[in-house]
Amino acid sequence: MAAWNSVYWEIVYNVFGWIAFFSWSFSFYPQVILNYRRKSVVGLNFDFLMLNMTKHSSYLIYNAAMYFSPEIQRQYHEKYGDELIPVALNDVCFSIHAVALTAFTLFQVFIYERGTQKVSKVGTGITAIVWATALVCVIVAWPNHSWLWLISVFNTIQVVMTAIKYIPQAVMNFSRKSTVGWSIGNIILDLLGGVLNFGQMGVQSIDQNSFVNFYGNIGKTLLSLETVFFDLLFVVQHYVLYPERRDKGKAVTAAEQAEPFLGPSDKPESAQV
């Protein structure tokens, strides 16, 4: 079993990991609080939520299996050599928390004002195809106990979901020329977590003098890169393309100032979190 060569880098790795954990974990709360204050989920894309649940569920399966299963760890070492496994306890804790908070946000969709918004047929179709594919992979992996391959499938799913889940929200913001209803607090914390997660993997590579953990857990690598890219896009949308001004406690977009006849489903109800 591989071990850390430097206590210093091990400490830095753990510090980065837990800060990323808290940053990513807290990133769910601004949206939940915003929905509660507005008593509305208008502006929050439902396809994003559904794809996000698929992403985090898949990531939980991968992280928990890699961290707790001795058999999967054995298969990992056979394939990649005597290296540290690329999943830490904070990864598992984050995934559990992410699934719970995403489920709660979905619950808010059913109890708060949602206007004319609904889940698209495309989003439903993608979700159904993904889980049907996962089921087929379970059936294929079962006879030969190819568990490392199987969880790598779930890792791939979470990478693909991360790549596409933000697209509906970004397109929706563009169409509305507004980010009202979409919490920027969520994005800032998510961006911090992505940067630290990537830094955590870099620290492990420095200590082990190897890049195996980058391609041995390609999902975590791509997850960090995708997160940073889309979060920067949302920051640009919120602060540059569709800025807001405060007007008697309400968030008012530039589009509203130019066009006063917004439909009721797009009308902002309260300031962003």
Backbone as CSV, one residue per row, in Angstrom:
resi,resn,N_x,N_y,N_z,CA_x,CA_y,CA_z,C_x,C_y,C_z
1,MET,0.839,-1.193,0.000,0.000,0.000,0.000,0.876,1.245,0.000
2,ALA,0.575,2.183,-0.867,1.360,3.412,-0.951,1.124,4.283,0.266
3,ALA,2.138,5.081,0.597,2.039,5.995,1.737,2.590,7.345,1.319
4,TRP,2.294,8.359,2.113,2.807,9.692,1.836,4.301,9.750,2.113
5,ASN,5.025,10.436,1.253,6.460,10.614,1.450,6.759,11.802,2.361
6,SER,5.855,12.757,2.378,6.053,13.969,3.160,4.827,14.247,4.016
7,VAL,5.041,14.417,5.311,3.946,14.765,6.224,3.376,16.133,5.865
8,TYR,4.259,17.049,5.435,3.833,18.391,5.063,2.811,18.339,3.924
9,TRP,3.121,17.598,2.844,2.206,17.521,1.712,0.928,16.777,2.082
10,GLU,1.039,15.824,2.979,-0.166,15.124,3.426,-1.110,16.087,4.150
11,ILE,-0.538,16.970,4.974,-1.354,17.958,5.687,-1.999,18.932,4.707
12,VAL,-1.203,19.422,3.740,-1.733,20.351,2.738,-2.851,19.689,1.944
13,TYR,-2.638,18.418,1.578,-3.653,17.659,0.831,-4.967,17.605,1.604
14,ASN,-4.885,17.268,2.879,-6.086,17.154,3.700,-6.756,18.504,3.922
15,VAL,-5.950,19.549,4.114,-6.513,20.899,4.299,-7.255,21.334,3.047
16,PHE,-6.613,21.174,1.875,-7.263,21.514,0.611,-8.563,20.722,0.444
17,GLY,-8.492,19.436,0.758,-9.643,18.562,0.568,-10.830,18.960,1.421
18,TRP,-10.574,19.275,2.684,-11.681,19.616,3.571,-12.219,21.020,3.311
19,ILE,-11.353,21.942,2.897,-11.855,23.271,2.516,-12.733,23.148,1.274
20,ALA,-12.280,22.335,0.314,-13.089,22.095,-0.890,-14.408,21.442,-0.512
21,PHE,-14.351,20.506,0.436,-15.578,19.837,0.892,-16.576,20.846,1.461
22,PHE,-16.110,21.704,2.368,-17.012,22.678,2.982,-17.484,23.713,1.962
23,SER,-16.592,24.117,1.060,-16.970,25.084,0.040,-18.041,24.518,-0.875
24,TRP,-17.817,23.308,-1.384,-18.804,22.674,-2.251,-20.089,22.362,-1.499
25,SER,-19.964,21.933,-0.246,-21.151,21.601,0.539,-21.995,22.841,0.812
26,PHE,-21.339,23.925,1.225,-22.068,25.163,1.506,-22.640,25.780,0.234
27,SER,-22.074,25.416,-0.917,-22.534,26.018,-2.170,-23.986,25.667,-2.479
28,PHE,-24.512,24.614,-1.872,-25.897,24.237,-2.114,-26.875,25.142,-1.368
29,TYR,-26.426,25.740,-0.277,-27.356,26.456,0.591,-27.838,27.801,0.053
30,PRO,-26.994,28.609,-0.624,-27.524,29.872,-1.157,-28.737,29.692,-2.056
31,GLN,-28.738,28.656,-2.899,-29.895,28.427,-3.771,-31.116,28.008,-2.962
32,VAL,-30.912,27.138,-1.978,-32.019,26.703,-1.127,-32.614,27.891,-0.373
33,ILE,-31.747,28.743,0.166,-32.202,29.915,0.909,-32.912,30.903,-0.011
34,LEU,-32.355,31.095,-1.212,-32.980,31.993,-2.185,-34.382,31.518,-2.546
35,ASN,-34.518,30.222,-2.790,-35.842,29.672,-3.111,-36.817,29.903,-1.960
36,TYR,-36.339,29.705,-0.739,-37.194,29.874,0.445,-37.634,31.325,0.608
37,ARG,-36.708,32.249,0.437,-37.038,33.670,0.602,-38.026,34.157,-0.457
38,ARG,-37.843,33.693,-1.679,-38.715,34.126,-2.774,-40.012,33.328,-2.818
39,LYS,-40.007,32.149,-2.134,-41.122,31.205,-2.253,-41.391,30.911,-3.734
40,SER,-40.283,30.803,-4.462,-40.358,30.613,-5.908,-39.077,29.963,-6.400
41,VAL,-39.202,29.149,-7.446,-38.037,28.558,-8.104,-37.943,29.041,-9.548
42,VAL,-38.696,30.085,-9.874,-38.625,30.677,-11.209,-37.212,31.218,-11.438
43,GLY,-36.608,30.846,-12.539,-35.230,31.236,-12.843,-34.233,30.122,-12.600
44,LEU,-34.655,29.090,-11.861,-33.816,27.911,-11.626,-34.237,26.830,-12.604
45,ASN,-33.337,26.398,-13.456,-33.682,25.454,-14.505,-33.868,24.042,-13.956
46,PHE,-35.004,23.417,-14.280,-35.327,22.108,-13.720,-34.515,20.985,-14.377
47,ASP,-34.140,21.169,-15.637,-33.256,20.187,-16.272,-31.925,20.128,-15.530
48,PHE,-31.424,21.314,-15.132,-30.182,21.361,-14.365,-30.303,20.529,-13.096
49,LEU,-31.414,20.670,-12.390,-31.596,19.935,-11.132,-31.639,18.428,-11.371
50,MET,-32.362,17.999,-12.379,-32.483,16.570,-12.645,-31.141,15.970,-13.078
51,LEU,-30.442,16.663,-13.958,-29.128,16.184,-14.389,-28.131,16.229,-13.242
52,ASN,-28.281,17.219,-12.365,-27.390,17.339,-11.207,-27.590,16.177,-10.239
53,MET,-28.840,15.748,-10.057,-29.097,14.601,-9.196,-28.462,13.334,-9.771
54,THR,-28.565,13.157,-11.077,-27.927,12.006,-11.723,-26.416,12.064,-11.551
55,LYS,-25.857,13.248,-11.715,-24.405,13.429,-11.570,-23.933,13.075,-10.164
56,HIS,-24.592,13.647,-9.152,-24.132,13.431,-7.777,-24.402,12.003,-7.300
57,SER,-25.476,11.390,-7.754,-25.746,9.993,-7.398,-24.659,9.081,-7.967
58,SER,-24.275,9.339,-9.211,-23.214,8.540,-9.834,-21.878,8.751,-9.125
59,TYR,-21.613,10.004,-8.760,-20.355,10.319,-8.080,-20.307,9.680,-6.697
60,LEU,-21.445,9.617,-6.018,-21.514,8.964,-4.707,-21.210,7.478,-4.836
61,ILE,-21.782,6.840,-5.843,-21.522,5.417,-6.063,-20.030,5.179,-6.285
62,TYR,-19.406,6.007,-7.128,-17.978,5.851,-7.402,-17.135,6.072,-6.146
63,ASN,-17.352,7.184,-5.468,-16.527,7.519,-4.305,-16.671,6.514,-3.172
64,ALA,-17.919,6.154,-2.851,-18.153,5.225,-1.745,-17.566,3.846,-2.056
65,ALA,-17.747,3.394,-3.287,-17.223,2.080,-3.668,-15.698,2.066,-3.633
66,MET,-15.067,3.091,-4.180,-13.603,3.150,-4.203,-13.032,3.267,-2.790
67,TYR,-13.684,4.020,-1.932,-13.132,4.281,-0.594,-13.350,3.111,0.367
68,PHE,-14.489,2.432,0.262,-14.830,1.422,1.263,-14.601,-0.019,0.814
69,SER,-14.455,-0.276,-0.488,-14.351,-1.653,-0.962,-12.897,-2.113,-1.098
70,PRO,-12.453,-3.059,-0.273,-11.094,-3.595,-0.413,-10.873,-4.268,-1.768
71,GLU,-11.905,-4.906,-2.308,-11.774,-5.593,-3.589,-11.527,-4.594,-4.716
72,ILE,-12.251,-3.498,-4.716,-12.053,-2.487,-5.756,-10.684,-1.835,-5.600
73,GLN,-10.254,-1.618,-4.372,-8.919,-1.055,-4.136,-7.844,-2.014,-4.632
74,ARG,-8.063,-3.318,-4.439,-7.108,-4.315,-4.925,-7.019,-4.259,-6.445
75,GLN,-8.166,-4.184,-7.109,-8.179,-4.100,-8.563,-7.523,-2.808,-9.046
76,TYR,-7.698,-1.738,-8.299,-7.071,-0.459,-8.668,-5.548,-0.566,-8.594
77,HIS,-5.024,-1.174,-7.527,-3.572,-1.314,-7.364,-2.988,-2.263,-8.406
78,GLU,-3.750,-3.281,-8.792,-3.289,-4.182,-9.845,-3.141,-3.444,-11.169
79,LYS,-3.994,-2.490,-11.407,-3.984,-1.770,-12.676,-2.989,-0.618,-12.682
80,TYR,-2.919,0.115,-11.560,-2.111,1.344,-11.545,-0.856,1.248,-10.675
81,GLY,-0.637,0.130,-10.006,0.547,-0.012,-9.194,0.315,0.429,-7.755
82,ASP,1.399,0.529,-7.030,1.329,0.825,-5.590,1.147,2.322,-5.375
83,GLU,-0.024,2.806,-5.722,-0.341,4.227,-5.594,-1.464,4.427,-4.588
84,LEU,-1.519,5.616,-3.992,-2.639,5.962,-3.130,-3.926,5.976,-3.947
85,ILE,-5.011,5.469,-3.360,-6.279,5.530,-4.078,-6.677,6.996,-4.242
86,PRO,-7.320,7.340,-5.356,-7.587,8.745,-5.666,-8.859,9.302,-5.041
87,VAL,-9.370,8.665,-4.001,-10.578,9.136,-3.319,-10.288,9.279,-1.837
88,ALA,-10.627,10.437,-1.277,-10.430,10.704,0.145,-11.777,10.699,0.861
89,LEU,-11.736,10.680,2.198,-12.966,10.668,2.981,-13.831,11.885,2.678
90,ASN,-13.196,13.036,2.456,-13.979,14.243,2.176,-14.766,14.114,0.867
91,ASP,-14.238,13.327,-0.093,-14.973,13.094,-1.339,-16.276,12.340,-1.073
92,VAL,-16.195,11.336,-0.202,-17.377,10.544,0.136,-18.397,11.403,0.884
93,CYS,-17.919,12.164,1.871,-18.813,13.012,2.663,-19.494,14.054,1.772
94,PHE,-18.735,14.624,0.861,-19.318,15.612,-0.045,-20.432,14.999,-0.881
95,SER,-20.193,13.813,-1.420,-21.181,13.188,-2.296,-22.483,12.892,-1.558
96,ILE,-22.366,12.400,-0.334,-23.571,12.128,0.467,-24.365,13.410,0.686
97,HIS,-23.659,14.452,1.076,-24.301,15.749,1.337,-24.911,16.316,0.054
98,ALA,-24.205,16.177,-1.068,-24.683,16.722,-2.340,-25.984,16.066,-2.778
99,VAL,-26.074,14.756,-2.650,-27.294,14.049,-3.019,-28.460,14.513,-2.145
100,ALA,-28.214,14.655,-0.841,-29.269,15.071,0.084,-29.767,16.480,-0.233
101,LEU,-28.848,17.420,-0.467,-29.249,18.813,-0.720,-29.892,18.975,-2.096
102,THR,-29.423,18.226,-3.088,-30.048,18.288,-4.406,-31.472,17.744,-4.343
103,ALA,-31.657,16.676,-3.569,-33.001,16.112,-3.388,-33.917,17.129,-2.706
104,PHE,-33.384,17.860,-1.730,-34.190,18.866,-1.042,-34.561,20.009,-1.990
105,THR,-33.638,20.412,-2.849,-33.932,21.468,-3.824,-35.010,21.012,-4.803
106,LEU,-34.973,19.742,-5.195,-36.034,19.195,-6.041,-37.375,19.230,-5.317
107,PHE,-37.343,18.976,-4.019,-38.566,19.058,-3.221,-39.139,20.474,-3.246
108,GLN,-38.257,21.484,-3.210,-38.714,22.864,-3.267,-39.440,23.169,-4.572
109,VAL,-39.044,22.502,-5.646,-39.699,22.706,-6.942,-41.191,22.370,-6.851
110,PHE,-41.523,21.377,-6.035,-42.913,20.936,-5.931,-43.751,21.811,-5.004
111,ILE,-43.112,22.552,-4.108,-43.893,23.303,-3.120,-43.897,24.811,-3.361
112,TYR,-43.004,25.320,-4.237,-42.931,26.753,-4.479,-43.421,27.112,-5.882
113,GLU,-43.685,28.395,-6.079,-44.094,28.921,-7.374,-43.048,28.584,-8.437
114,ARG,-43.487,28.030,-9.535,-42.556,27.671,-10.607,-42.980,28.207,-11.972
115,GLY,-44.040,29.025,-11.992,-44.457,29.612,-13.255,-44.814,28.557,-14.279
116,THR,-44.341,28.757,-15.491,-44.616,27.801,-16.565,-43.453,26.839,-16.794
117,GLN,-42.452,26.893,-15.920,-41.263,26.053,-16.096,-41.579,24.583,-15.840
118,LYS,-40.914,23.725,-16.564,-41.044,22.289,-16.376,-39.808,21.598,-16.931
119,VAL,-39.669,20.319,-16.613,-38.549,19.532,-17.125,-38.790,19.260,-18.610
120,SER,-37.756,19.423,-19.412,-37.904,19.214,-20.849,-37.868,17.727,-21.199
121,LYS,-38.380,17.407,-22.383,-38.327,16.024,-22.862,-36.886,15.584,-23.103
122,VAL,-36.055,16.526,-23.523,-34.640,16.206,-23.751,-33.967,15.824,-22.436
123,GLY,-34.204,16.618,-21.392,-33.618,16.323,-20.088,-34.085,14.990,-19.550
124,THR,-35.389,14.708,-19.692,-35.936,13.424,-19.237,-35.328,12.272,-20.031
125,GLY,-35.195,12.463,-21.339,-34.625,11.419,-22.184,-33.181,11.114,-21.843
126,ILE,-32.382,12.164,-21.608,-30.979,11.972,-21.245,-30.863,11.193,-19.941
127,THR,-31.671,11.570,-18.962,-31.631,10.894,-17.663,-32.004,9.425,-17.787
128,ALA,-33.049,9.140,-18.550,-33.488,7.757,-18.724,-32.421,6.919,-19.432
129,ILE,-31.798,7.476,-20.456,-30.756,6.759,-21.194,-29.555,6.469,-20.300
130,VAL,-29.166,7.444,-19.484,-28.011,7.281,-18.600,-28.232,6.141,-17.607
131,TRP,-29.391,6.128,-16.953,-29.630,5.087,-15.946,-29.870,3.719,-16.580
132,ALA,-30.437,3.698,-17.774,-30.590,2.423,-18.482,-29.221,1.862,-18.865
133,THR,-28.329,2.727,-19.290,-26.963,2.319,-19.624,-26.241,1.796,-18.391
134,ALA,-26.417,2.488,-17.259,-25.784,2.055,-16.008,-26.266,0.663,-15.611
135,LEU,-27.553,0.409,-15.779,-28.106,-0.907,-15.442,-27.506,-1.994,-16.322
136,VAL,-27.361,-1.730,-17.603,-26.745,-2.699,-18.513,-25.307,-2.988,-18.094
137,CYS,-24.573,-1.951,-17.682,-23.179,-2.124,-17.261,-23.076,-2.968,-15.991
138,VAL,-24.046,-2.805,-15.087,-24.073,-3.640,-13.875,-24.237,-5.107,-14.267
139,ILE,-25.135,-5.378,-15.192,-25.378,-6.751,-15.649,-24.127,-7.331,-16.315
140,VAL,-23.426,-6.497,-17.094,-22.215,-6.959,-17.786,-21.085,-7.224,-16.807
141,ALA,-20.940,-6.368,-15.789,-19.816,-6.477,-14.848,-19.993,-7.600,-13.838
142,TRP,-21.237,-7.971,-13.552,-21.519,-8.907,-12.465,-20.832,-10.270,-12.617
143,PRO,-20.910,-10.962,-13.756,-20.340,-12.316,-13.845,-18.841,-12.376,-13.558
144,ASN,-18.069,-11.397,-14.030,-16.613,-11.420,-13.872,-16.122,-10.540,-12.721
145,HIS,-17.053,-9.994,-11.966,-16.698,-9.112,-10.838,-15.787,-7.965,-11.283
146,SER,-16.133,-7.377,-12.406,-15.325,-6.267,-12.926,-15.753,-4.951,-12.257
147,TRP,-15.526,-4.900,-10.955,-16.064,-3.785,-10.181,-15.339,-2.471,-10.454
148,LEU,-14.046,-2.528,-10.676,-13.316,-1.291,-10.975,-13.810,-0.694,-12.289
149,TRP,-14.021,-1.553,-13.270,-14.563,-1.073,-14.545,-15.959,-0.484,-14.350
150,LEU,-16.768,-1.148,-13.519,-18.136,-0.693,-13.311,-18.179,0.684,-12.656
151,ILE,-17.380,0.879,-11.597,-17.436,2.194,-10.947,-16.804,3.268,-11.829
152,SER,-15.900,2.838,-12.735,-15.350,3.810,-13.683,-16.442,4.288,-14.650
153,VAL,-17.420,3.436,-14.900,-18.566,3.833,-15.714,-19.352,4.930,-15.007
154,PHE,-19.592,4.729,-13.707,-20.302,5.753,-12.928,-19.485,7.037,-12.841
155,ASN,-18.168,6.882,-12.772,-17.302,8.060,-12.775,-17.428,8.813,-14.099
156,THR,-17.490,8.056,-15.189,-17.666,8.668,-16.501,-19.019,9.375,-16.598
157,ILE,-20.038,8.757,-16.027,-21.374,9.364,-16.034,-21.357,10.720,-15.347
158,GLN,-20.693,10.781,-14.180,-20.688,12.047,-13.460,-19.896,13.118,-14.209
159,VAL,-18.871,12.702,-14.944,-18.112,13.661,-15.754,-18.981,14.208,-16.882
160,VAL,-19.684,13.303,-17.572,-20.550,13.722,-18.674,-21.678,14.608,-18.154
161,MET,-22.267,14.237,-17.032,-23.350,15.036,-16.455,-22.862,16.425,-16.057
162,THR,-21.632,16.500,-15.537,-21.070,17.798,-15.175,-20.888,18.663,-16.409
163,ALA,-20.511,18.027,-17.513,-20.272,18.767,-18.751,-21.550,19.336,-19.339
164,ILE,-22.687,18.643,-19.141,-23.921,19.083,-19.790,-24.942,19.690,-18.830
165,LYS,-24.812,19.448,-17.526,-25.873,19.869,-16.609,-26.006,21.390,-16.533
166,TYR,-24.883,22.115,-16.705,-24.931,23.570,-16.606,-25.488,24.225,-17.873
167,ILE,-25.484,23.503,-18.981,-25.880,24.089,-20.262,-27.321,24.617,-20.235
168,PRO,-28.306,23.836,-19.723,-29.673,24.380,-19.697,-29.783,25.681,-18.904
169,GLN,-29.066,25.777,-17.771,-29.134,26.995,-16.960,-28.465,28.161,-17.677
170,ALA,-27.326,27.911,-18.305,-26.632,28.974,-19.029,-27.476,29.486,-20.191
171,VAL,-28.127,28.574,-20.908,-28.995,28.960,-22.023,-30.210,29.724,-21.504
172,MET,-30.757,29.278,-20.381,-31.913,29.951,-19.795,-31.554,31.376,-19.367
173,ASN,-30.380,31.544,-18.742,-29.939,32.887,-18.371,-29.804,33.775,-19.603
174,PHE,-29.259,33.204,-20.675,-29.091,33.952,-21.924,-30.441,34.355,-22.512
175,SER,-31.395,33.418,-22.489,-32.712,33.694,-23.061,-33.453,34.770,-22.272
176,ARG,-33.322,34.729,-20.940,-34.013,35.697,-20.085,-33.231,36.998,-19.942
177,LYS,-31.952,36.959,-20.365,-31.047,38.087,-20.156,-31.031,38.477,-18.671
178,SER,-31.001,37.443,-17.837,-31.080,37.646,-16.394,-30.569,36.410,-15.673
179,THR,-29.997,36.623,-14.486,-29.617,35.509,-13.617,-30.453,35.514,-12.349
180,VAL,-31.523,36.330,-12.313,-32.407,36.377,-11.143,-33.044,35.002,-10.939
181,GLY,-32.978,34.495,-9.724,-33.474,33.160,-9.407,-32.381,32.114,-9.384
182,TRP,-31.200,32.481,-9.886,-30.030,31.589,-9.927,-28.980,32.194,-9.012
183,SER,-28.655,31.534,-7.918,-27.815,32.119,-6.877,-26.351,32.201,-7.278
184,ILE,-25.801,33.415,-7.238,-24.376,33.596,-7.532,-23.520,33.094,-6.372
185,GLY,-24.095,33.069,-5.158,-23.357,32.525,-4.014,-22.992,31.073,-4.223
186,ASN,-23.907,30.333,-4.817,-23.664,28.941,-5.180,-22.454,28.829,-6.091
187,ILE,-22.363,29.729,-7.071,-21.307,29.664,-8.081,-19.940,30.009,-7.492
188,ILE,-19.876,31.038,-6.663,-18.599,31.448,-6.065,-18.017,30.330,-5.215
189,LEU,-18.846,29.716,-4.390,-18.373,28.625,-3.535,-18.011,27.395,-4.367
190,ASP,-18.790,27.142,-5.405,-18.508,26.015,-6.291,-17.175,26.200,-7.006
191,LEU,-16.895,27.429,-7.417,-15.625,27.754,-8.084,-14.448,27.530,-7.146
192,LEU,-14.579,27.976,-5.907,-13.515,27.771,-4.924,-13.257,26.281,-4.710
193,GLY,-14.328,25.504,-4.612,-14.175,24.061,-4.421,-13.485,23.395,-5.595
194,GLY,-13.808,23.828,-6.813,-13.181,23.251,-7.999,-11.694,23.520,-8.059
195,VAL,-11.308,24.744,-7.726,-9.890,25.108,-7.735,-9.125,24.316,-6.680
196,LEU,-9.678,24.203,-5.484,-9.000,23.483,-4.407,-8.952,21.981,-4.677
197,ASN,-9.984,21.450,-5.297,-9.998,20.026,-5.626,-8.879,19.690,-6.609
198,PHE,-8.697,20.567,-7.591,-7.612,20.375,-8.551,-6.263,20.528,-7.860
199,GLY,-6.173,21.498,-6.945,-4.935,21.692,-6.187,-4.607,20.490,-5.323
200,GLN,-5.634,19.864,-4.772,-5.439,18.670,-3.950,-4.783,17.548,-4.753
201,MET,-5.233,17.367,-5.976,-4.646,16.334,-6.818,-3.207,16.692,-7.201
202,GLY,-2.942,17.983,-7.391,-1.591,18.415,-7.701,-0.630,18.145,-6.560
203,VAL,-1.095,18.368,-5.334,-0.270,18.111,-4.143,0.085,16.633,-4.054
204,GLN,-0.901,15.768,-4.314,-0.630,14.333,-4.264,0.388,13.936,-5.331
205,SER,0.311,14.540,-6.508,1.262,14.229,-7.575,2.673,14.659,-7.205
206,ILE,2.795,15.821,-6.557,4.112,16.304,-6.127,4.723,15.338,-5.121
207,ASP,3.916,14.907,-4.158,4.431,14.009,-3.122,4.828,12.654,-3.691
208,GLN,4.012,12.127,-4.606,4.266,10.792,-5.148,5.185,10.815,-6.365
209,ASN,5.501,12.042,-6.838,6.319,12.197,-8.037,5.727,11.394,-9.193
210,SER,4.402,11.520,-9.342,3.684,10.740,-10.347,2.382,11.461,-10.698
211,PHE,1.950,11.291,-11.950,0.680,11.870,-12.387,-0.412,10.810,-12.489
212,VAL,-0.177,9.663,-11.878,-1.141,8.562,-11.969,-2.495,8.981,-11.411
213,ASN,-2.490,9.755,-10.320,-3.773,10.110,-9.712,-4.618,10.996,-10.620
214,PHE,-3.985,11.672,-11.599,-4.745,12.489,-12.541,-5.471,11.617,-13.557
215,TYR,-4.746,10.642,-14.154,-5.423,9.802,-15.134,-6.004,8.540,-14.513
216,GLY,-5.572,8.204,-13.281,-6.180,7.082,-12.563,-7.562,7.453,-12.052
217,ASN,-7.796,8.743,-11.843,-9.118,9.242,-11.477,-9.434,10.405,-12.411
218,ILE,-9.556,10.082,-13.698,-9.776,11.119,-14.705,-11.061,11.875,-14.450
219,GLY,-12.014,11.196,-13.779,-13.277,11.848,-13.472,-13.099,13.048,-12.560
220,LYS,-12.281,12.884,-11.533,-12.045,13.989,-10.597,-11.300,15.131,-11.286
221,THR,-10.378,14.773,-12.165,-9.627,15.791,-12.907,-10.551,16.611,-13.796
222,LEU,-11.359,15.921,-14.605,-12.275,16.616,-15.511,-13.357,17.366,-14.750
223,LEU,-13.772,16.794,-13.619,-14.781,17.465,-12.795,-14.306,18.849,-12.378
224,SER,-13.064,18.937,-11.913,-12.521,20.215,-11.473,-12.430,21.205,-12.624
225,LEU,-11.938,20.743,-13.776,-11.784,21.624,-14.938,-13.140,22.113,-15.446
226,GLU,-14.118,21.210,-15.517,-15.452,21.582,-15.977,-16.116,22.560,-15.021
227,THR,-15.951,22.306,-13.728,-16.545,23.179,-12.720,-16.009,24.600,-12.842
228,VAL,-14.694,24.718,-12.955,-14.074,26.045,-13.069,-14.556,26.761,-14.333
229,PHE,-14.627,26.043,-15.451,-15.043,26.657,-16.715,-16.463,27.220,-16.631
230,PHE,-17.414,26.392,-16.203,-18.807,26.837,-16.173,-19.052,27.886,-15.093
231,ASP,-18.370,27.761,-13.963,-18.549,28.766,-12.906,-18.066,30.131,-13.372
232,LEU,-16.958,30.155,-14.094,-16.476,31.432,-14.644,-17.472,31.995,-15.654
233,LEU,-18.106,31.125,-16.438,-19.130,31.562,-17.380,-20.298,32.218,-16.648
234,PHE,-20.748,31.595,-15.541,-21.864,32.155,-14.782,-21.479,33.469,-14.098
235,VAL,-20.239,33.579,-13.652,-19.770,34.832,-13.065,-19.842,35.955,-14.096
236,VAL,-19.419,35.654,-15.329,-19.478,36.644,-16.403,-20.929,37.018,-16.703
237,GLN,-21.816,36.017,-16.742,-23.225,36.303,-16.994,-23.806,37.206,-15.911
238,HIS,-23.483,36.915,-14.665,-24.097,37.628,-13.540,-23.573,39.051,-13.383
239,TYR,-22.258,39.214,-13.484,-21.658,40.511,-13.178,-21.380,41.375,-14.412
240,VAL,-21.260,40.746,-15.594,-20.880,41.501,-16.788,-22.030,41.602,-17.791
241,LEU,-22.587,40.466,-18.190,-23.592,40.474,-19.245,-24.978,40.908,-18.768
242,TYR,-25.374,40.426,-17.576,-26.719,40.719,-17.081,-26.658,41.277,-15.659
243,PRO,-26.047,42.445,-15.484,-25.901,43.014,-14.142,-27.250,43.446,-13.571
244,GLU,-27.303,43.568,-12.238,-28.519,43.962,-11.550,-28.304,45.262,-10.799
245,ARG,-29.401,45.959,-10.528,-29.345,47.083,-9.624,-30.383,46.852,-8.535
246,ARG,-30.187,47.464,-7.392,-31.118,47.318,-6.282,-32.224,48.363,-6.395
247,ASP,-33.469,47.927,-6.290,-34.594,48.845,-6.358,-35.641,48.443,-5.324
248,LYS,-35.591,49.113,-4.151,-36.538,48.848,-3.077,-36.537,47.372,-2.686
249,GLY,-35.310,46.843,-2.520,-35.176,45.479,-2.019,-35.312,44.408,-3.078
250,LYS,-35.525,44.818,-4.346,-35.665,43.824,-5.402,-34.492,43.898,-6.360
251,ALA,-34.157,42.766,-6.947,-33.100,42.731,-7.950,-33.711,43.059,-9.297
252,VAL,-33.186,44.076,-9.964,-33.723,44.511,-11.244,-32.634,44.399,-12.296
253,THR,-32.903,43.685,-13.351,-31.900,43.475,-14.383,-31.942,44.583,-15.411
254,ALA,-30.859,44.653,-16.198,-30.817,45.648,-17.267,-31.924,45.413,-18.275
255,ALA,-32.275,44.141,-18.482,-33.333,43.814,-19.433,-34.675,44.370,-18.959
256,GLU,-34.921,44.346,-17.651,-36.164,44.861,-17.111,-36.264,46.368,-17.290
257,GLN,-35.128,47.047,-17.131,-35.138,48.488,-17.279,-35.494,48.877,-18.720
258,ALA,-35.090,48.035,-19.676,-35.368,48.327,-21.079,-36.756,47.835,-21.485
259,GLU,-37.236,46.757,-20.842,-38.514,46.159,-21.211,-39.355,45.909,-19.966
260,PRO,-40.364,46.772,-19.691,-41.143,46.664,-18.467,-42.212,45.593,-18.512
261,PHE,-42.474,45.009,-19.678,-43.602,44.094,-19.811,-43.165,42.638,-19.711
262,LEU,-42.500,42.297,-18.601,-42.093,40.917,-18.385,-43.294,40.082,-17.987
263,GLY,-43.265,38.832,-18.452,-44.338,37.922,-18.059,-44.225,37.585,-16.593
264,PRO,-45.297,37.140,-15.960,-45.284,36.846,-14.531,-44.334,35.743,-14.144
265,SER,-44.043,34.812,-15.056,-43.154,33.705,-14.707,-41.701,34.121,-14.666
266,ASP,-41.387,35.304,-15.288,-40.011,35.772,-15.316,-39.776,36.920,-14.361
267,LYS,-40.798,37.391,-13.717,-40.672,38.566,-12.884,-39.964,38.255,-11.589
268,PRO,-38.821,38.888,-11.282,-38.076,38.592,-10.059,-38.861,39.024,-8.833
269,GLU,-38.694,38.254,-7.763,-39.452,38.532,-6.566,-38.592,39.043,-5.428
270,SER,-37.304,38.752,-5.481,-36.459,39.195,-4.372,-35.023,39.199,-4.813
271,ALA,-34.170,39.813,-4.025,-32.756,39.890,-4.349,-32.123,38.528,-4.266
272,GLN,-31.010,38.374,-4.963,-30.299,37.108,-4.975,-29.538,36.908,-3.684
273,VAL,-29.252,35.620,-3.385,-28.375,35.281,-2.266,-26.971,35.225,-2.785
